[in-house]
Amino acid sequence: MYTRRQPTRGRKKKNCQQHATHTTRHKLTLTAELHYNGAAPGRSTWQALRGEPLPAYLQYRAWSLQALEPPTRWALFFHATWKDALMPGLDLSSLWHLDRVDASRRHAAS
């Protein structure tokens, strides 16, 4: 499955999201997503923001979290889910987030 959100014609591209998903016959599902947020600061602005006093940086991060907006322009997400892994009823999942602007990474597994 492949989905792409297109911006309205004539408008500047603000947000774009692309993803691809594949499921194997063993109930392993792999998903990769690319997120672009044109309203977020670019690399040079982001680096300048990181050089500001800590309260300004934290205020921006808090705003982006509350607004449900990605804090930077480019991010990659990878998600893996394995239903009935190794035995019936055992479900495993993992999520990786890689930010392409500030090089931050997050990982979660269950």
C-alpha positions in Angstrom: 0.0 0.0 0.0 1.3 3.5 -0.9 -0.3 6.8 0.1 0.8 10.3 -0.6 -0.8 13.5 0.5 -0.6 16.2 -2.2 -0.7 19.9 -1.5 -3.4 22.0 -3.0 -2.4 23.3 -6.5 -1.0 26.8 -6.4 -0.1 26.7 -2.8 3.3 26.3 -1.3 3.9 22.7 0.0 3.4 22.8 3.8 3.1 19.1 4.8 3.7 15.9 2.9 3.6 12.4 4.0 4.5 9.2 2.1 4.5 5.7 3.4 4.9 2.1 2.3 3.7 -1.1 4.1 4.4 -4.7 3.5 3.0 -7.7 5.3 4.6 -11.2 5.1 2.7 -14.5 5.2 4.1 -14.9 8.7 2.1 -11.9 9.9 5.1 -9.6 10.1 4.2 -6.0 9.0 6.8 -3.5 8.1 6.0 0.2 7.5 8.3 3.1 6.5 7.1 6.7 6.5 8.7 9.9 5.3 7.3 13.1 6.8 7.9 16.7 5.6 6.7 19.8 7.5 7.3 22.9 5.4 6.2 25.2 8.2 9.0 23.9 10.5 12.4 25.7 10.8 15.0 24.8 8.2 18.4 23.4 9.1 20.1 26.8 9.6 17.1 28.2 11.6 17.0 25.0 13.6 20.7 25.3 14.5 20.2 28.9 15.5 17.3 27.9 17.7 19.4 25.3 19.4 21.9 28.0 20.2 19.3 30.1 22.0 18.9 29.9 25.8 17.3 26.6 26.9 13.9 28.1 27.8 13.4 29.3 24.2 14.3 25.9 22.8 12.1 24.1 25.3 9.2 26.5 24.6 9.4 25.7 20.9 9.5 21.9 21.6 6.5 22.2 23.9 4.6 24.2 21.3 5.3 21.7 18.6 4.2 18.8 20.8 0.9 20.6 21.8 0.2 21.6 18.2 0.9 18.0 17.0 3.4 19.4 14.5 6.7 17.8 13.8 9.4 20.1 15.3 11.7 19.9 12.2 11.2 19.6 8.5 12.2 16.0 7.7 11.6 12.8 9.7 11.6 9.1 9.0 9.5 6.5 10.9 9.8 2.8 10.8 7.3 0.5 12.4 7.3 -3.3 12.7 4.6 -5.5 14.1 4.7 -9.3 14.3 1.4 -10.9 15.2 1.6 -14.4 16.9 5.4 -14.1 17.0 6.9 -17.5 17.9 3.7 -18.6 19.5 -0.1 -17.8 19.2 -1.1 -14.7 21.2 2.5 -13.2 21.4 2.5 -9.9 19.5 5.6 -7.8 19.2 6.0 -4.3 17.9 8.7 -1.7 17.5 8.8 1.9 16.4 11.9 3.9 15.3 11.9 7.7 14.7 14.8 9.4 13.0 14.9 13.1 12.7 16.8 14.2 9.6 17.4 17.8 10.8 18.5 17.6 14.4 19.7 14.0 14.2 17.5 12.9 17.2 16.4 9.3 17.5 13.7 7.6 19.5 12.9 3.9 19.8 10.1 2.0 21.5 9.4 -1.7 21.7 6.6 -3.8 23.2 
